[in-house]
Amino acid sequence: MSDENQRARKTTAELNPVVIGHQPDRLALDEAIAWRDRFIAWQTERMCGDACTEEQIEEMVRHALDMPYAFWIRAMHRPHAT
């Protein structure tokens, strides 16, 4: 298992007890993780198309995984109320 995956699992394990009783918080966390993962997949595909090196892609992934979950929660697309 890569260091990034180990860090992500450790962070999730540490956060689970904090949000386990707060379902709205848990839902936001799950959505943020999914949003982050979609961003990483999209960015990886784009970088491969630009002929970036594997090291550059790995650095982007490390940076994305190091971002706090609050960043991803704020970054998620939210439909505007009309």
C-alpha positions in Angstrom: 0.0 0.0 0.0 1.3 3.4 -0.9 2.2 6.1 1.7 -0.7 8.2 0.3 -3.2 5.4 0.8 -1.9 4.7 4.3 -2.2 8.4 5.2 -5.7 8.7 3.8 -6.8 5.6 5.7 -5.2 6.8 8.9 -6.8 10.2 8.6 -10.2 8.6 7.9 -9.8 6.3 10.9 -9.0 9.3 13.1 -12.0 11.3 11.8 -14.5 8.5 12.1 -15.0 8.7 15.9 -15.3 12.5 15.6 -18.1 12.5 13.0 -19.8 9.1 13.7 -22.6 10.6 15.7 -23.1 13.6 13.3 -24.6 12.2 10.1 -24.8 15.5 8.3 -21.0 15.9 9.0 -20.4 12.4 7.9 -22.3 12.9 4.7 -20.3 16.1 3.9 -17.1 14.2 4.6 -18.0 11.3 2.3 -19.0 13.8 -0.4 -15.7 15.7 0.0 -13.7 12.5 -0.3 -15.6 11.5 -3.5 -15.1 15.1 -4.9 -11.4 14.9 -4.1 -11.1 11.5 -5.8 -12.9 12.7 -8.9 -10.6 15.7 -9.0 -7.5 13.5 -8.7 -8.8 11.2 -11.5 -9.6 14.2 -13.8 -6.3 15.9 -13.1 -4.3 12.7 -13.6 -6.0 12.1 -17.0 -5.3 15.7 -18.0 -1.7 15.6 -16.9 -1.1 12.3 -18.8 -2.5 14.0 -21.9 0.0 16.8 -21.4 2.9 14.3 -21.2 3.7 15.1 -17.6 6.1 12.8 -15.8 5.0 10.2 -13.3 6.8 12.2 -10.6 4.7 15.3 -11.5 1.5 13.3 -11.3 2.5 11.7 -8.0 3.3 15.2 -6.6 -0.1 16.5 -7.6 -1.8 13.5 -5.9 0.3 14.0 -2.8 -0.7 17.6 -2.7 -4.4 16.8 -3.2 -4.3 14.2 -0.4 -2.6 16.6 1.9 -5.4 19.2 1.5 -7.7 19.4 4.5 -11.2 18.0 4.1 -12.6 21.4 4.8 -11.0 22.6 1.5 -12.8 19.8 -0.4 -16.1 20.5 1.3 -15.9 24.1 0.3 -14.7 23.2 -3.2 -17.7 20.9 -3.9 -20.1 22.0 -6.5 -23.3 23.1 -4.9 -26.4 23.9 -6.9 -27.6 27.4 -6.5 -31.0 27.9 -4.9 -33.4 29.7 -7.2 
